[in-house]
Amino acid sequence: MIQDRQSRFVVAHASGRRTEALTAEAIGKAHARSRGRPVGWSSDGWRAYPKAITQAYRKPVRTGRRGRPPLVIPEGVSLTQTIKHRDEHGRLLSVEIRATIGAKEMDQPVPVHIERLNGVLRDRLACLTRKTHAFAKSAQTWDALFGLALFEHNWLRAHVRLSQPSTVPGRYYQRRTPAMTIGLTDHHWSWREFLTTKATVSF
């Protein structure tokens, strides 16, 4: 999952067991949907992330020499990893923030915000709550539920921190969705608009 740090717009996700293949799938989707634009990534310390990001973003650079050109990660692509060091009993000793690819993006990487989003999703999706009867018994069901929840999060629900001064008389602030913040739309969408809009979507 990748997020815009300001608007918390979720670009892509992949469901399943945490494997290198699933990581490559999620990063590949985000790379395609952002059209390869260099972005700053953040993650925990799992080694699959640097490998998948490198494979998705590297490009051949012509040097004028004979042979195959070297593959180089474009400037602007970075990965900041938060690594927790524990003792033999599992107690947390320290937290290291490491720039694995490129320059370190921030002192408090985005996983903090991802955990907040996880809490929001648990509140809105019954299949994620404890002691529930609303199970998602297949990957297809889960993907459909999760996709709708992300659409509501990105396009329908206004986020308080994204509000800006309003130009409409009588209103102090304009409430905005993440999609409005990054320029994908100029208004709040509704479920009716979502269900009746014809669009070509690539995955």
N, C-alpha and C positions, 0 to 999 in steps of 0.2 A: 504494500500500500504506500502510495506517495501522496503527500499533502503540500499544498501551498501554505507557507508559514503564516501568512497574514490572514487568509480567508478560510483555511481548513477545508479546501475543496479536495475531495477524494477523487483522484484521477482513475485509479484502477485497483482491482483486487483479484485474488485467486484463492480458491477454497480447496481444502484437503489437508493431508498430513504434511508436516513441515519437512520438506525434502529439498534437495538442490534443484530438482526439476520444477517444483512448485515456485521456488524463488525466481528461477529463470523465466517462468511463465508470467508472473506478476510484473517483473521488471521489463520484460519484453512488451507487455500490454501498455505500460506507462510510457515507454520509449516511443511506441507507435502512435499513441494518442496525443502525445506532446510534440509529435513530428521531429523527434530527435533533438529538441531544444536542450542545451546544457542546463542541468538543474543540480541543486545540492541535495544529496540524500543523507539520511541518518538512520541508524539501526542499532541493534544490540551487537554483541561481539561475534556473532556467528560467521564463520569463514566463508559461507556460501554467498554472502552479499557482495564482497569485493570481486569475486570471480564472475558472478552474473552481470554486474554493472560493467565490468571491463569488457566482457564479450558483447554486450548490447551496444556500447557506445564507441568502441575503438574503430578507427578509420585508417585506411592506408594513406601514408604521406609520401609523396614523390620526392625523391632526393636527387634524381638525375643519374644515379648509379645503376649498374646492371643488377638484375635479380629482382626478387619479390620485395616490394616496398614495405617498410616496417609499419605495424599497426600501432597507432597512438591514440590515447584518450584525449578528446578536444578540451581546450581550456574552458573552465567554467563548470565542468563535471566534477563533483566532489562527493566523498562519503565520510561522514563523521560517525564513529562508532562509540557507544557507551559500554564499557567493559567493567563488569563487577568482579572484584577479587574476593574470594571467600576462603576461610580456613577449612581444616579437615572436618569440622562439625557443621559446616554450612553457614557459619556466621559471617556477615558482611564485614570485610576489613577496609576496603576502599573502593572508590568508583573512578575509573580512568576514562577520560574523553580523548579519543585518539583520532587524528586526521589520517585515515587509511588511504584515501585517494584525494589528491588536491589539497586545498587549504581547509582548515577547520572552520565550519560554518558558524558555530555559536557555542557558548559555554553551557547552554541548556538545550540539547538537541530536541528535535520534534517528537521522539518517543513519549515524552511527557504528555504531549497533546494527543497522541494516538491512544494512550491509556484513558484519557478523558473521553475520547470518541468511543472507545470500547464500553465505557460506562453508559454513554448515551444509547448505544445500540442495545445493551442489555435491558435498558429501561423501555425501549420501543419494540423489541422483538421478543415475543413470548417464548420462542424456542431457545433463547439464551438464558432465561431465568432459571433459578434453582427450583426443584420440586414442581416441575411443570408437566402438563399433559399435551402441550403443543409442540410435539417433536418435529424436526425436519429430518425425515427418515431417508432422504436421498440427497446426493450432491446437487441434483437439478432443482429440488425444492428449496434447498438452502440458498443457491445462487439467485433464484427468483426473489426470495424474501429479502436477501441482502441487497440486491440491486434496487428494489423498490425503496428500501430504507435509505440507501445512499442518495437516490433521486430526491426523496423528501428532504434529506439533510442539505443537499446542495442547491436545490431549485425552489423548494416550497417554504422552508422554515427560515425566518429572519433571525440573524444572530445579533445579539445586543452589541457586541464589540465592533461590529461592522457598520453601525449606524453613523450617519454623517449629517451635518446641518442641512435642514430642508430649505428649499427655495419656494415651497408652497405656502401662501399666507395662512396663518393659524396653526402651522405645524412647526415644531422646533427641530425635530429630527426626521430623517428619512430612514426607515428600517430597510436593511438590505440583506439579501441572501448571498452566499458565497459565489453563485453564478453571476449575480449582478456585480459583485466586487471585481471580478476578473474580466468583465466585459462580454460575457456570453449572452446576456439578456439585459433588458432595461426595466424589467418589472417582475413581480412575484408570479410564479406560475401556479396554476391550480391543477387538481387531478383531472378535471375535464379537459383542460388544454393539453395535458400530457397524453391522455387517451385518444384525443382526436387530431393531434398534430402528425402529419406525415413527414417522416424524415428518414434519411439513409444513414445508418449507423454502422461503423466498421469496428470490429473487435480484433 
